[in-house]
Amino acid sequence: MIKFRQYYVANDLFKARVSYHMDGRIDKRKCVTLYAKDWSRELRHIFQDGYINESDLMTDYFEQGHVVLFEDNKHYPEARKVAEMIAAKRQAKWGA
């Protein structure tokens, strides 16, 4: 069972620090993208099928890996709920 929290995603064995991003795709499909915040590769162990790392070098500091959850994914509703909560907090604090 995967748990979605404000600062991390966890299952029974692993905990990965992540940042949530909603939508923003060129094809306009609704999605939630979870970006790993560190190089621990924990996110890869939690989402074994959907994990993507587009880094081409060992010294690529910009891509630690990510997972894209679309509307047809069983984890999408819970991830979307947390992402919307984070966006609402950001909006209340910063107004943007």
C-alpha positions in Angstrom: 0.0 0.0 0.0 1.4 3.4 -1.0 0.9 6.4 1.2 1.0 9.9 -0.2 2.0 12.6 2.2 2.9 16.3 1.7 6.7 15.8 1.6 7.1 12.1 0.8 5.6 8.9 -0.6 6.0 5.6 1.3 5.1 2.0 1.1 5.8 -0.7 3.8 9.6 -0.8 3.0 10.6 2.5 1.4 10.1 6.2 1.9 10.9 8.7 -0.9 11.0 12.5 -0.5 9.1 14.0 -3.4 7.7 17.2 -4.8 4.3 17.1 -6.5 3.4 18.8 -9.8 0.0 18.9 -11.4 -0.8 18.8 -15.1 1.3 21.2 -17.3 1.7 18.7 -20.1 1.7 19.7 -23.8 -1.0 17.2 -24.6 -3.3 18.7 -21.8 -3.7 15.3 -20.1 -4.4 15.5 -16.4 -1.7 14.0 -14.3 0.3 14.3 -11.1 4.1 14.1 -11.5 6.2 13.1 -8.5 9.8 14.2 -8.6 12.3 12.6 -6.3 14.1 15.1 -4.2 17.3 13.1 -3.6 19.4 10.4 -5.2 18.4 7.6 -2.9 16.4 5.8 -5.7 13.6 5.0 -3.1 11.0 6.3 -5.5 12.1 3.6 -8.0 11.4 0.9 -5.4 8.0 2.2 -4.6 6.8 2.7 -8.3 8.7 -0.1 -10.1 6.7 0.1 -13.3 6.2 3.8 -13.8 9.6 5.2 -12.6 11.5 7.2 -15.1 15.0 8.6 -14.9 16.0 10.6 -18.0 19.5 11.4 -16.7 22.1 10.6 -19.2 25.1 11.3 -17.1 26.2 10.3 -13.6 26.8 13.9 -12.8 23.4 15.1 -13.9 22.1 17.0 -10.9 18.8 18.0 -12.4 17.1 14.6 -12.8 16.8 12.3 -9.9 13.8 10.4 -11.3 10.1 10.9 -11.5 6.8 9.1 -11.8 3.8 10.4 -13.8 0.4 9.3 -12.6 -2.4 9.7 -15.1 -6.2 9.6 -14.5 -6.4 5.9 -15.3 -3.8 5.0 -12.6 -5.2 3.6 -9.4 -3.0 5.9 -7.3 -4.0 9.1 -9.2 -7.0 10.2 -6.9 -4.9 10.1 -3.7 -1.9 11.8 -5.3 -4.1 14.4 -6.9 -5.7 15.1 -3.5 -2.4 15.7 -1.9 -1.1 17.8 -4.8 -4.2 20.0 -4.7 -3.8 20.5 -0.9 -0.2 21.6 -1.5 -1.3 24.0 -4.2 -4.0 25.5 -2.0 -1.4 26.0 0.8 1.0 27.7 -1.6 -1.8 29.9 -3.0 -2.8 30.9 0.6 0.7 31.7 1.5 2.1 33.3 -1.6 -1.0 34.2 -3.6 0.5 32.7 -6.7 
